[in-house]
């Protein structure tokens, strides 16, 4: 029974570390602006 508790604790620590590591990843990419880069503004005087 003592060995099973140790396995559960180690598995919980590994799962927590994996989930926190996945949250910290930053994916380099362009933000989605839905075509805002294609819009040009003309100033009329």
C-alpha positions in Angstrom: 0.0 0.0 0.0 2.9 2.4 0.8 4.4 1.8 -2.7 1.1 2.6 -4.4 0.8 5.9 -2.6 4.4 6.8 -3.7 3.5 6.0 -7.3 0.4 8.2 -7.1 2.3 11.1 -5.7 5.1 10.8 -8.3 2.5 10.6 -11.1 0.7 13.6 -9.8 3.9 15.7 -9.6 4.8 14.7 -13.2 1.3 15.5 -14.5 1.3 18.9 -12.7 4.8 19.7 -14.2 3.7 18.7 -17.7 0.5 20.8 -17.5 2.4 23.9 -16.2 5.1 23.5 -18.8 2.4 23.4 -21.6 0.8 26.6 -20.3 4.1 28.5 -20.4 4.8 27.8 -24.1 4.5 30.9 -26.3 3.7 30.2 -29.9 5.3 32.7 -32.3 2.7 33.8 -34.8 0.8 36.7 -36.1 -2.2 37.8 -34.1 -5.5 37.3 -35.8 -6.8 40.8 -36.8 -9.3 39.6 -39.4 -7.9 41.6 -42.3 -6.9 44.7 -40.4 -3.5 44.7 -42.2 -5.2 45.1 -45.6 -7.1 48.3 -44.6 -5.6 51.6 -45.7 -6.8 55.0 -44.5 -6.8 58.0 -46.8 -6.7 61.5 -45.2 -8.7 64.1 -47.1 -8.0 67.8 -46.5 
